[in-house]
Amino acid sequence: MNMKKGLPVVFGAIVGGVLGTLVLPVGFISGHGTGWSLPWHDLNMYLITWEYYVHDQWRFPLLNLPAMGYPEGGNVLFTDALPIGQLVSKVIHSVSGHAINPFGWWILVTYVLQGVMAVRIVRAAGVRSVYAAISAAVIATAFFPFMSRVWHVAVSSHFMILWALAVYLEITRQRRLPIGELLALSVVSILVNAYLVVMVMLLLAAAVITVSKERALSRREWIQLLVVILGTTAVAGIVGYGALLFGVHSLEGEGFGYFSWNPITLIVPPPLLWGHPSNALRFGTGGQYEGDSYIGVGALIIVVGSLVFLRSHVAPAMRRHWPLVIVLICFGAFAASNEVYIGRFHVLHIHLPPAILKAAGMFRSSGRFIWAPAYALSLFSLAALFKWGRRALVVPIVLIAVVLQLYEVRRLGREVRRTYDSAAPAFVNTAQVRLWMLGHARVFQFPSWGCGGLSAKPEDPTVSSLSELQINLTAARLGLATNTVYTSRLVKDCGAESQWPEKPEMDDGTLYLLNKRRVNTTAQLAALANSSRCVDAEWGLVCSRQHLMPPIANSPEQQ
């Protein structure tokens, strides 16, 4: 069965949409479900950022948020809170007055586009089979690295990688540059996630190099490419990427070599799927979940099948597409980092100068870069089987692979649905916190998140982080400016903040939240903490120039 031109979108969208609706609860998609009352983990920060951004006035740069993380100010980019979704939601709110939570809708869209772009890859490889289209959509959507990005709304946009791979194949087959699509792909990646920006740009660069080595690019094409680069750079500046590259607001972070890729995860499944083996055998560090690259038993069958039956085609394809091969190898090397583990065994340390380590820290979760090689390996192998393999052999192999791929992720799908459909425990009495916040214009927390945080229960990081996030979410829903912001990069000037205890003056209209273990930093702060202006909320001290009601003990409840 061969496909007509418009069918890739139909087949890919149906497969991705069906799997997405099976995994995602309706309430989560709409933004009004139980899971959004008190979200889990990073979903809190996305919701906090959205509450501030959608109700704020329009500013320049477009994603700036001075009320979130004052005095330095914040930006949607700092919290990785899906800039493109935030912008669309803000436009809708500006026009209609309705605030639409974009995150659940976006995740559903990623499922749909995951299927669409996977089908586009096999078509771009010259395969017109309906079976190939459906199989590609299933393999790419029922893909553990994609489905397991439960807490990372923007980073789950793996369709961007597939889109770039499809454009690469189309450019190298047709030997022409679709300038409009290159600009659209580049701009969308800028508005989704910085990691995806790098992957997309390097894959597109490989396409340009491949075409240019086969024929000379015209002067017009070089000018058009320059327009794409300048246009993308302009959009980056307009939304606020410049603030991430200079001063306190920096992309640099610690964790390179820790949040890395472990090659064994490519073929050994996570315990969630089959109950074994333990992640302690799959990971060498506590952060290698970021590079979990298990492609699935179905995709493994397809890869092995292509290597066994199509050996003669592999080397010529690699020679022709050597720029792409080099890019994918570089992705894998960077993903593994300079601290290479095979399972739990540390097998290689590569000494890098401090300057290089500092630069690598800009993308400290280097394990994520294995996604592009993993998708290329799986979907290129599938396309090769249908293009060069004997149909009588290929169809049953791929059918078995697709069924196993779906069967394997069933437990993951149920876990994702359960997670999205449940609220986190209320570690603070948010109703009480709300009452304290009413009548104030802003919140000042000492220390702020990046400088130490409230540390409600330091022996339990989950409780501490969720307690603080639930407080921050309450402030965001009330529209109170706050000096604290949860982010993977340091955006606060901790040195300047540390001077406040020397002279802890209290302003009218400001609610102060203090870490009880830090109140003895200075005699002045200790005196304030012991005064009648502060009450003990268990998770911290709450202080104000206004009268504060005593806390209601042992009665945490959700908003």
Beta strands, then each sheet from edge to edge (+ up, - down):
strand 1: 64-65
strand 2: 74-75
strand 3: 246-246
strand 4: 249-250
strand 5: 339-342
strand 6: 345-349
strand 7: 442-446
strand 8: 481-482
strand 9: 510-514
strand 10: 534-536
strand 11: 541-543
sheet 1: 1+ 2-
sheet 2: 3+ 4-
sheet 3: 5+ 6-
sheet 4: 8+ 7+ 9+ 11- 10+
end
